[in-house]
Amino acid sequence: MFIALLAKTDIDLVALEKGELDEDDAVKSLIKTMESYTNGGLILIKEKSEDNPNYFLQPTSFLDMILDAEKV
C-alpha cells in the first residue's frame, strides 16, 4: 500500500534524498493523498449504503463494489 501511495503522490524522491525537499512536506503530501483516497472510498460506501441499506450484509459486498468500480 505504501508503494502505491508513493506512486500516486507527486514527490521528487531524488530531491528528498539530496535534502532539497523538506521531509515534513513530503510526509504531508503522502498524508494528503492517503486522506483523499480514504475519503473517496467512504463516500462510495455511503452512497452504496444509501441506495441499498442491506448491500453490505452480503459476504462479498466489498469485493463486488471494488469489481464494479474497476469496470467504470
C-alpha positions, -999 to 999 in steps of 0.1 A, spaced: 0 0 0 29 24 8 44 19 -26 11 27 -43 8 58 -21 43 68 -33 33 62 -69 2 83 -66 19 112 -48 39 138 -67 72 136 -46 106 141 -61 125 113 -42 159 125 -56 153 160 -43 142 145 -9 174 124 -8 195 155 -16 178 175 11 163 199 -14 128 188 -3 118 191 33 108 157 49 78 173 66 65 185 33 69 150 17 51 134 47 23 160 44 19 152 7 17 115 15 -9 121 42 -30 143 19 -30 116 -8 -40 89 17 -68 110 32 -81 118 -3 -84 81 -12 -98 72 22 -125 100 19 -133 89 -16 -138 53 -5 -160 63 24 -182 84 1 -186 54 -22 -196 32 7 -221 58 20 -237 62 -14 -240 24 -19 -255 21 16 -280 48 9 -290 31 -23 -294 -3 -7 -292 -4 32 -288 -42 31 -260 -42 5 -232 -48 30 -249 -78 46 -235 -99 17 -202 -117 24 -187 -104 -8 -202 -70 -9 -169 -50 -6 -153 -72 -33 -183 -67 -56 -181 -30 -50 -144 -29 -60 -150 -50 -91 -179 -28 -101 -157 3 -97 -130 -13 -119 -155 -17 -148 -161 20 -149 
